[in-house]
Amino acid sequence: MTKPLHSNKDRMSKDEAPYGFCLLSRDKKTWGDEGTGSEAIDPDSECENGCPHYNDSKYNSKEDIIHLNIASFRDRLCPRTLYNLFHKAANPKRIYVRIIQQVDHSSGDVDDADCWDEFCKNYPPCEPYKKQVRIWTMDAKSAKGPTDPRSKLSAAITYDYENPDAPLLQPVHTNEYCMQTDSHMDFNQDFDLGMIDMFHRARNDYAVLSTYVAPMEQTDANPVSVPHLCMVHFTGTWRNWGTKSCD
């Protein structure tokens, strides 16, 4: 297996790194010479002879289904997130959204308003998307943090895979895509095409794409530098404690 080109410099030229580069660190005391400087992004470095678990024969970024999970806690921006994802997608008809909203309907506060009702009221028409969204409501007072509803949404995906004749929302197949976001999100135009194409550039069916999202004002800005989640530690589960930069 080839090793990506390493440089002691913080930045690399396009000749050195035609696919871009990632900043490793500037802290030689902690990371040593090999852990500092920059490293070229090499698409062939992970699977020199082709990844064993990758099959792109039926890859169709314009039609393949995306299952999107959203865990929401008393979030007035949940309806706007629904609007953004359906209106920014190149093909909104292929996106199925599962939401767990944790709210306190007795409060009368806008943060506790029903996500779907507010979506229909503020961003009509909502009827074309009715069969693509399933929302479960939980009492905010019994909330156990974000991982609890996220795990329940993952279980809903599994259920719909195992029960295609009676799904909770939509049958799930192995050649489809799962995506998870917060409930206060914007999306780049045609994000659905971009995400699927990006996944297949990894050439690995087990790849996971993840990042720290940029502020909403940077939507569609096509930044030169993006976060690189590589600072992880294990505390009963894997956690990202920091991020570096990829250009």
C-alpha positions as CSV (number, residue, x, y, z in Angstrom):
1,M,0.0,0.0,0.0
2,T,1.4,3.4,-1.0
3,K,1.8,6.1,1.7
4,P,0.5,9.6,1.0
5,L,3.1,12.3,0.4
6,H,4.2,14.0,3.6
7,S,5.6,17.5,4.0
8,N,6.9,19.4,7.0
9,K,5.2,22.5,5.6
10,D,1.7,23.6,6.8
11,R,0.6,24.0,3.2
12,M,1.3,22.0,0.0
13,S,1.3,23.2,-3.7
14,K,-1.1,21.8,-6.3
15,D,1.8,20.0,-7.9
16,E,2.6,18.2,-4.6
17,A,-1.1,17.6,-3.7
18,P,-3.4,17.7,-6.8
19,Y,-6.3,16.3,-4.7
20,G,-5.7,18.8,-1.8
21,F,-4.0,18.2,1.5
22,C,-4.7,18.0,5.2
23,L,-2.9,19.8,8.0
24,L,-1.7,17.3,10.5
25,S,-0.3,19.5,13.3
26,R,2.2,22.1,14.2
27,D,2.9,20.6,17.6
28,K,6.1,18.5,17.2
29,K,6.3,17.9,21.0
30,T,3.0,16.1,21.1
31,W,2.9,14.5,17.6
32,G,6.5,14.3,16.4
33,D,7.9,14.9,12.9
34,E,5.6,12.4,11.2
35,G,2.5,13.9,12.9
36,T,3.2,17.5,12.0
37,G,3.2,19.4,8.7
38,S,0.8,18.3,5.9
39,E,-0.2,15.2,4.1
40,A,-1.4,15.0,0.5
41,I,-4.9,13.5,0.0
42,D,-4.4,10.3,-2.1
43,P,-7.5,8.6,-3.3
44,D,-5.6,5.3,-3.8
45,S,-3.8,5.2,-0.4
46,E,-6.6,3.3,1.5
47,C,-7.3,0.7,-1.1
48,E,-4.3,0.4,-3.5
49,N,-5.8,-2.5,-5.4
50,G,-9.4,-1.4,-5.1
51,C,-11.5,-1.6,-1.9
52,P,-12.9,-5.1,-1.4
53,H,-16.3,-3.8,-0.1
54,Y,-17.3,-1.4,-2.9
55,N,-19.8,-1.9,-5.8
56,D,-20.8,1.1,-7.9
57,S,-22.5,-0.8,-10.6
58,K,-26.0,0.6,-9.8
59,Y,-24.8,4.0,-8.6
60,N,-27.3,6.8,-9.7
61,S,-26.8,10.1,-7.9
62,K,-29.9,11.6,-9.4
63,E,-32.4,8.8,-8.4
64,D,-31.0,6.8,-5.5
65,I,-33.0,7.2,-2.3
66,I,-31.7,9.1,0.7
67,H,-33.1,8.4,4.2
68,L,-32.6,11.5,6.4
69,N,-32.9,11.3,10.3
70,I,-33.4,14.4,12.4
71,A,-33.5,14.5,16.2
72,S,-35.1,17.8,17.4
73,F,-35.3,19.2,20.9
74,R,-37.6,22.2,21.3
75,D,-36.3,23.7,18.0
76,R,-38.3,26.4,16.2
77,L,-36.0,25.9,13.2
78,C,-37.1,22.4,12.5
79,P,-39.8,23.5,10.0
80,R,-37.2,25.7,8.2
81,T,-34.8,22.7,8.1
82,L,-37.6,20.7,6.3
83,Y,-38.1,23.5,3.9
84,N,-34.4,23.9,3.2
85,L,-33.7,20.2,2.5
86,F,-36.7,19.8,0.2
87,H,-36.1,23.0,-1.7
88,K,-32.3,22.7,-2.0
89,A,-32.3,19.1,-3.2
90,A,-32.0,18.4,-6.9
91,N,-34.5,15.6,-6.5
92,P,-36.6,16.1,-3.4
93,K,-38.9,13.3,-4.3
94,R,-36.2,10.7,-3.4
95,I,-35.7,12.0,0.2
96,Y,-37.5,10.3,3.1
97,V,-37.3,12.1,6.5
98,R,-37.7,10.5,9.9
99,I,-38.0,13.0,12.8
100,I,-38.2,12.6,16.6
101,Q,-39.3,15.9,18.0
102,Q,-38.9,16.4,21.8
103,V,-41.4,19.2,22.8
104,D,-43.6,20.5,25.6
105,H,-46.9,21.2,23.9
106,S,-48.3,22.7,27.1
107,S,-45.8,25.5,27.1
108,G,-47.4,27.4,24.2
109,D,-43.9,28.5,23.2
110,V,-42.9,28.6,19.5
111,D,-39.9,26.3,20.4
112,D,-42.5,23.6,21.2
113,A,-44.7,24.0,18.2
114,D,-45.2,20.9,16.0
115,C,-42.5,20.7,13.3
116,W,-44.9,19.5,10.5
117,D,-47.7,22.0,11.4
118,E,-45.3,24.9,11.3
119,F,-43.8,23.7,8.1
120,C,-47.2,23.6,6.5
121,K,-48.2,27.0,7.9
122,N,-45.0,28.9,7.1
123,Y,-43.7,27.1,3.9
124,P,-46.7,25.9,1.9
125,P,-47.5,23.8,0.0
126,C,-46.5,20.9,2.3
127,E,-48.9,18.3,0.8
128,P,-46.4,17.1,-1.9
129,Y,-44.0,15.9,0.9
130,K,-46.6,14.4,3.3
131,K,-45.8,10.8,2.4
132,Q,-42.1,11.4,2.7
133,V,-42.0,12.5,6.3
134,R,-42.7,10.6,9.5
135,I,-42.6,12.4,12.9
136,W,-42.7,10.9,16.3
137,T,-43.3,13.2,19.3
138,M,-41.7,12.8,22.7
139,D,-42.2,14.8,25.9
140,A,-39.2,17.1,26.3
141,K,-39.3,16.6,30.0
142,S,-38.3,13.0,29.5
143,A,-35.5,13.7,27.0
144,K,-32.2,11.9,27.5
145,G,-30.0,13.9,25.3
146,P,-29.4,13.7,21.5
147,T,-28.1,10.1,21.3
148,D,-31.4,8.6,22.6
149,P,-33.6,9.9,19.7
150,R,-30.8,9.3,17.2
151,S,-30.6,5.7,18.3
152,K,-34.4,5.4,18.0
153,L,-34.3,6.8,14.5
154,S,-31.6,4.3,13.5
155,A,-33.8,1.6,14.9
156,A,-36.6,2.9,12.7
157,I,-34.3,2.6,9.7
158,T,-33.5,-1.0,10.7
159,Y,-37.2,-1.8,11.1
160,D,-38.0,-0.5,7.6
161,Y,-35.2,-2.6,6.2
162,E,-36.4,-5.7,7.9
163,N,-40.1,-5.1,7.3
164,P,-40.4,-3.9,3.6
165,D,-44.1,-5.0,3.4
166,A,-45.1,-2.9,6.4
167,P,-42.6,-0.1,6.9
168,L,-43.0,2.8,9.3
169,L,-42.3,5.2,6.5
170,Q,-40.5,3.7,3.4
171,P,-38.7,0.4,2.8
172,V,-35.0,0.6,3.1
173,H,-32.6,-1.2,0.7
174,T,-28.8,-1.8,0.9
175,N,-28.0,0.3,-2.1
176,E,-29.6,3.4,-0.5
177,Y,-28.1,6.2,1.7
178,C,-28.6,7.2,5.3
179,M,-28.0,10.8,6.4
180,Q,-28.3,12.4,9.9
181,T,-28.5,16.1,10.6
182,D,-29.5,18.5,13.4
183,S,-32.9,20.2,13.3
184,H,-31.5,23.7,12.6
185,M,-29.8,23.2,9.2
186,D,-29.4,24.7,5.8
187,F,-28.1,22.9,2.8
188,N,-26.0,23.7,-0.3
189,Q,-28.0,23.7,-3.6
190,D,-28.2,20.2,-5.0
191,F,-26.6,18.8,-1.8
192,D,-28.1,15.4,-2.5
193,L,-26.2,15.0,-5.8
194,G,-23.0,16.2,-4.1
195,M,-23.2,14.0,-1.1
196,I,-23.7,10.8,-3.1
197,D,-21.0,11.7,-5.6
198,M,-18.7,12.4,-2.6
199,F,-19.5,9.1,-1.0
200,H,-18.6,7.2,-4.1
201,R,-15.3,9.0,-4.4
202,A,-14.4,7.2,-1.1
203,R,-14.9,3.9,-3.0
204,N,-15.9,2.1,0.1
205,D,-19.4,0.9,1.0
206,Y,-18.6,1.3,4.7
207,A,-17.4,4.9,4.4
208,V,-18.9,7.5,6.7
209,L,-18.9,11.2,5.7
210,S,-18.9,13.6,8.6
211,T,-17.9,17.2,9.3
212,Y,-18.4,20.2,11.5
213,V,-21.0,22.2,9.6
214,A,-20.2,25.8,8.6
215,P,-22.4,28.8,9.6
216,M,-25.5,29.2,7.5
217,E,-24.1,32.4,5.9
218,Q,-21.5,30.3,4.2
219,T,-24.1,28.1,2.5
220,D,-23.1,27.6,-1.2
221,A,-19.8,29.5,-0.5
222,N,-17.7,26.6,-1.8
223,P,-15.0,27.2,0.8
224,V,-11.3,26.4,0.1
225,S,-10.7,24.9,3.5
226,V,-13.0,22.4,5.2
227,P,-12.9,20.8,8.7
228,H,-11.1,17.4,9.0
229,L,-12.4,15.4,11.9
230,C,-9.3,13.5,13.0
231,M,-8.9,14.3,16.7
232,V,-10.7,11.4,18.4
233,H,-10.6,9.6,21.8
234,F,-12.5,6.8,23.4
235,T,-14.7,7.4,26.5
236,G,-17.1,4.5,26.3
237,T,-17.8,5.7,22.8
238,W,-15.7,7.4,20.1
239,R,-15.8,11.2,20.4
240,N,-14.3,14.0,18.2
241,W,-12.5,16.4,20.5
242,G,-11.0,18.7,17.8
243,T,-10.7,19.3,14.1
244,K,-7.9,20.2,11.7
245,S,-8.1,21.6,8.2
246,C,-8.2,20.2,4.7
247,D,-7.6,22.3,1.6
